[in-house]
Amino acid sequence: MPNKSGKVYGLTILSPIIDDASVTPSHDLQIRKYLATLSTNEGSPFAIAPGTHLARIVVMDDVIYVGMPSCEEHLRSKYLVLESNCDGELDDYLRGLAASVPEQMDAIWSHCVGYPGAADHEAFIGYMKACQIETTFYFAAVNDRSVKETLRALQTQRAVADFVASHQGVEPVQLQREFLDFVSQLRSEVIPPVGSMGPRREIKTGGRNE
């Protein structure tokens, strides 16, 4: 079924960006500048709102002509593109974004044509669904697991790697004893918050207006 892969929903939204020559800086540039200020860890709006495995937002200026036998085509507008893999049903996910991070949603999508704002949750959901296109590719690491299950798996992976690295050359009896303690401690660990398990990186921005 398109947009669904097991328990995971794949959301792709293309929102046309307002083209107004009287506005300086341009709307697409304002989006880029705001996105560059967003956190990529626990402070990310997609970490604060429930249910997001992965989210990516980009400004698409145009499509690239890759040569024959393709036809050269161009977009009539710049687009804001949101790609997200999330848990649950689409309406619940979008309602969670509108309820949890309305300021961030408005700061980004207020530069798009017809955006109604996040205060009216149903209008927000309707707008996002009107801009939705079908998703057929998913982030492979999601693997039909919930966000909590994925975080637990990442936590275990990291802890086991650290345990192995710190126990090189340990005598078998001691290794077995400490491994049992390690497993017991790991089972009691609290699931880490969303956004805390990824690599740290800087957001890169670019575009013809910068």
One Martini backbone bead per residue (centre of mass of N, CA, C, O) as a GRO file, in nm:
protein
  210
    1MET     BB    1   0.093   0.038   0.026
    2PRO     BB    2   0.091   0.345  -0.011
    3ASN     BB    3   0.254   0.517   0.262
    4LYS     BB    4   0.291   0.211   0.360
    5SER     BB    5   0.507   0.019   0.602
    6GLY     BB    6   0.340  -0.131   0.790
    7LYS     BB    7   0.376   0.088   1.068
    8VAL     BB    8   0.476   0.290   0.853
    9TYR     BB    9   0.479   0.631   0.754
   10GLY     BB   10   0.500   0.798   0.436
   11LEU     BB   11   0.587   1.145   0.404
   12THR     BB   12   0.500   1.370   0.128
   13ILE     BB   13   0.563   1.728   0.083
   14LEU     BB   14   0.445   1.987  -0.149
   15SER     BB   15   0.506   2.337  -0.120
   16PRO     BB   16   0.435   2.630  -0.246
   17ILE     BB   17   0.618   2.913  -0.288
   18ILE     BB   18   0.615   3.232  -0.255
   19ASP     BB   19   0.597   3.477  -0.528
   20ASP     BB   20   0.754   3.791  -0.427
   21ALA     BB   21   0.928   4.063  -0.541
   22SER     BB   22   0.863   4.266  -0.284
   23VAL     BB   23   1.024   4.063  -0.116
   24THR     BB   24   1.272   4.118   0.152
   25PRO     BB   25   1.353   3.849   0.153
   26SER     BB   26   1.278   3.583   0.018
   27HIS     BB   27   1.092   3.318   0.104
   28ASP     BB   28   1.306   3.096   0.058
   29LEU     BB   29   1.525   3.236   0.228
   30GLN     BB   30   1.371   3.242   0.495
   31ILE     BB   31   1.356   2.941   0.524
   32ARG     BB   32   1.655   2.875   0.523
   33LYS     BB   33   1.732   3.043   0.770
   34TYR     BB   34   1.548   2.897   0.969
   35LEU     BB   35   1.650   2.604   0.933
   36ALA     BB   36   1.946   2.674   1.035
   37THR     BB   37   1.831   2.709   1.347
   38LEU     BB   38   1.767   2.426   1.386
   39SER     BB   39   1.753   2.152   1.550
   40THR     BB   40   1.900   1.797   1.542
   41ASN     BB   41   1.781   1.713   1.814
   42GLU     BB   42   1.587   1.736   2.089
   43GLY     BB   43   1.498   2.037   1.969
   44SER     BB   44   1.343   1.935   1.754
   45PRO     BB   45   1.027   1.943   1.630
   46PHE     BB   46   1.045   1.623   1.553
   47ALA     BB   47   1.106   1.548   1.859
   48ILE     BB   48   0.870   1.681   2.009
   49ALA     BB   49   0.698   1.553   1.828
   50PRO     BB   50   0.521   1.276   1.772
   51GLY     BB   51   0.652   0.988   1.568
   52THR     BB   52   0.946   1.047   1.458
   53HIS     BB   53   1.208   0.915   1.275
   54LEU     BB   54   1.217   1.103   1.007
   55ALA     BB   55   1.330   1.431   0.885
   56ARG     BB   56   1.299   1.641   0.585
   57ILE     BB   57   1.397   1.976   0.477
   58VAL     BB   58   1.347   2.142   0.160
   59VAL     BB   59   1.452   2.351  -0.106
   60MET     BB   60   1.308   2.361  -0.433
   61ASP     BB   61   1.387   2.517  -0.726
   62ASP     BB   62   1.437   2.262  -0.921
   63VAL     BB   63   1.486   2.063  -1.188
   64ILE     BB   64   1.700   1.826  -1.337
   65TYR     BB   65   1.871   1.789  -1.626
   66VAL     BB   66   1.997   1.459  -1.749
   67GLY     BB   67   1.922   1.409  -2.033
   68MET     BB   68   1.916   1.189  -2.254
   69PRO     BB   69   1.576   1.095  -2.299
   70SER     BB   70   1.496   1.333  -2.156
   71CYS     BB   71   1.297   1.595  -2.069
   72GLU     BB   72   1.287   1.933  -2.044
   73GLU     BB   73   1.204   2.056  -1.719
   74HIS     BB   74   1.002   2.289  -1.515
   75LEU     BB   75   0.917   2.472  -1.258
   76ARG     BB   76   0.672   2.715  -1.147
   77SER     BB   77   0.799   2.658  -0.859
   78LYS     BB   78   0.888   2.669  -0.551
   79TYR     BB   79   0.966   2.415  -0.300
   80LEU     BB   80   0.851   2.259  -0.013
   81VAL     BB   81   1.009   1.975   0.143
   82LEU     BB   82   0.861   1.690   0.305
   83GLU     BB   83   1.015   1.421   0.487
   84SER     BB   84   0.854   1.133   0.650
   85ASN     BB   85   0.885   0.900   0.917
   86CYS     BB   86   0.606   0.744   1.086
   87ASP     BB   87   0.377   0.693   1.323
   88GLY     BB   88   0.082   0.591   1.234
   89GLU     BB   89  -0.148   0.818   1.156
   90LEU     BB   90  -0.167   1.101   0.978
   91ASP     BB   91  -0.361   1.281   1.142
   92ASP     BB   92  -0.214   1.242   1.413
   93TYR     BB   93   0.058   1.353   1.327
   94LEU     BB   94  -0.032   1.637   1.233
   95ARG     BB   95  -0.167   1.714   1.501
   96GLY     BB   96   0.098   1.697   1.663
   97LEU     BB   97   0.241   1.928   1.521
   98ALA     BB   98   0.030   2.153   1.574
   99ALA     BB   99   0.034   2.117   1.895
  100SER     BB  100   0.359   2.115   1.960
  101VAL     BB  101   0.476   2.311   1.688
  102PRO     BB  102   0.338   2.586   1.574
  103GLU     BB  103   0.566   2.795   1.538
  104GLN     BB  104   0.741   2.629   1.342
  105MET     BB  105   0.531   2.579   1.125
  106ASP     BB  106   0.474   2.879   1.065
  107ALA     BB  107   0.769   2.969   1.000
  108ILE     BB  108   0.772   2.787   0.743
  109TRP     BB  109   0.467   2.782   0.596
  110SER     BB  110   0.408   3.097   0.563
  111HIS     BB  111   0.570   3.082   0.268
  112CYS     BB  112   0.313   2.941   0.163
  113VAL     BB  113   0.062   2.864  -0.032
  114GLY     BB  114  -0.234   2.862   0.164
  115TYR     BB  115  -0.158   2.880   0.452
  116PRO     BB  116  -0.352   2.855   0.763
  117GLY     BB  117  -0.220   2.737   0.999
  118ALA     BB  118  -0.196   2.572   1.329
  119ALA     BB  119  -0.444   2.650   1.504
  120ASP     BB  120  -0.603   2.498   1.284
  121HIS     BB  121  -0.592   2.171   1.269
  122GLU     BB  122  -0.778   2.091   1.030
  123ALA     BB  123  -0.655   2.289   0.825
  124PHE     BB  124  -0.371   2.180   0.843
  125ILE     BB  125  -0.432   1.894   0.751
  126GLY     BB  126  -0.563   1.967   0.480
  127TYR     BB  127  -0.317   2.106   0.357
  128MET     BB  128  -0.110   1.877   0.375
  129LYS     BB  129  -0.281   1.672   0.207
  130ALA     BB  130  -0.294   1.853  -0.052
  131CYS     BB  131   0.044   1.831  -0.071
  132GLN     BB  132   0.045   1.537  -0.113
  133ILE     BB  133   0.248   1.259  -0.197
  134GLU     BB  134   0.360   0.970  -0.291
  135THR     BB  135   0.507   0.699  -0.109
  136THR     BB  136   0.784   0.440  -0.180
  137PHE     BB  137   1.017   0.537   0.013
  138TYR     BB  138   1.239   0.433   0.277
  139PHE     BB  139   1.396   0.429   0.567
  140ALA     BB  140   1.569   0.150   0.634
  141ALA     BB  141   1.610   0.169   0.957
  142VAL     BB  142   1.314   0.143   1.050
  143ASN     BB  143   1.194  -0.152   1.003
  144ASP     BB  144   0.898  -0.171   1.128
  145ARG     BB  145   0.939   0.028   1.374
  146SER     BB  146   0.915   0.197   1.634
  147VAL     BB  147   1.051   0.452   1.792
  148LYS     BB  148   1.107   0.302   2.057
  149GLU     BB  149   1.236   0.049   1.932
  150THR     BB  150   1.467   0.200   1.790
  151LEU     BB  151   1.594   0.332   2.038
  152ARG     BB  152   1.655   0.068   2.185
  153ALA     BB  153   1.840  -0.049   1.965
  154LEU     BB  154   2.051   0.181   1.969
  155GLN     BB  155   2.122   0.156   2.264
  156THR     BB  156   2.223  -0.137   2.248
  157GLN     BB  157   2.437  -0.107   2.034
  158ARG     BB  158   2.613   0.100   2.186
  159ALA     BB  159   2.656  -0.066   2.448
  160VAL     BB  160   2.786  -0.318   2.321
  161ALA     BB  161   3.024  -0.178   2.190
  162ASP     BB  162   3.141  -0.069   2.456
  163PHE     BB  163   3.176  -0.341   2.595
  164VAL     BB  164   3.366  -0.473   2.395
  165ALA     BB  165   3.589  -0.252   2.403
  166SER     BB  166   3.623  -0.283   2.737
  167HIS     BB  167   3.674  -0.633   2.711
  168GLN     BB  168   3.948  -0.682   2.618
  169GLY     BB  169   4.107  -0.970   2.756
  170VAL     BB  170   3.909  -1.089   2.939
  171GLU     BB  171   3.827  -1.310   3.144
  172PRO     BB  172   3.575  -1.535   3.119
  173VAL     BB  173   3.451  -1.516   3.403
  174GLN     BB  174   3.439  -1.209   3.416
  175LEU     BB  175   3.285  -1.163   3.152
  176GLN     BB  176   3.026  -1.310   3.232
  177ARG     BB  177   2.956  -1.145   3.482
  178GLU     BB  178   2.955  -0.862   3.341
  179PHE     BB  179   2.743  -0.928   3.128
  180LEU     BB  180   2.506  -0.980   3.318
  181ASP     BB  181   2.512  -0.698   3.440
  182PHE     BB  182   2.474  -0.546   3.176
  183VAL     BB  183   2.196  -0.662   3.098
  184SER     BB  184   2.048  -0.571   3.352
  185GLN     BB  185   2.102  -0.267   3.314
  186LEU     BB  186   1.986  -0.232   3.029
  187ARG     BB  187   1.687  -0.312   3.101
  188SER     BB  188   1.666  -0.048   3.307
  189GLU     BB  189   1.678   0.146   3.095
  190VAL     BB  190   1.594   0.432   2.958
  191ILE     BB  191   1.456   0.560   2.698
  192PRO     BB  192   1.564   0.760   2.480
  193PRO     BB  193   1.532   1.044   2.338
  194VAL     BB  194   1.442   1.205   2.080
  195GLY     BB  195   1.749   1.292   1.908
  196SER     BB  196   1.994   1.142   2.086
  197MET     BB  197   2.119   0.911   1.858
  198GLY     BB  198   2.244   1.089   1.665
  199PRO     BB  199   2.434   1.259   1.474
  200ARG     BB  200   2.637   1.529   1.467
  201ARG     BB  201   2.539   1.829   1.278
  202GLU     BB  202   2.539   2.049   1.026
  203ILE     BB  203   2.351   2.269   0.861
  204LYS     BB  204   2.293   2.296   0.520
  205THR     BB  205   2.306   2.563   0.293
  206GLY     BB  206   2.140   2.674  -0.016
  207GLY     BB  207   2.146   2.891  -0.306
  208ARG     BB  208   2.085   3.153  -0.521
  209ASN     BB  209   2.035   3.369  -0.268
  210GLU     BB  210   2.343   3.311  -0.122
   0.00000   0.00000   0.00000
